[in-house]
Amino acid sequence: MNGTEVTSYKTVTERSGKGKNATTTTYRQFTYTEKVTESGTYTYEVAAVSADGVASAATTTTATVTIWSNGNNRR
């Protein structure tokens, strides 16, 4: 992400539907932490890289950050 390799993740499983027709989707949720000092909208380039070193096409994503008067950040 923006040139930083992110390898730590949490495995998440979500269930959709009810009863015998319910389906589950399992995915990896990667977390990227960056210290910012100003509120604003930040843009990031994100790409996945396979174990063989093949990269996906990069996609652009944004995060809106609000810094509260007590110093806590919210994304």
Secondary structure as GFF3:
##gff-version 3
##sequence-region A 1 75
A	DSSP	beta_strand	9	16	.	.	.	ID=ss1
A	DSSP	three_ten_helix	19	21	.	.	.	ID=ss2
A	DSSP	beta_strand	23	30	.	.	.	ID=ss3
A	DSSP	beta_strand	40	46	.	.	.	ID=ss4
A	DSSP	beta_strand	59	67	.	.	.	ID=ss5
A	DSSP	beta_strand	73	74	.	.	.	ID=ss6
###
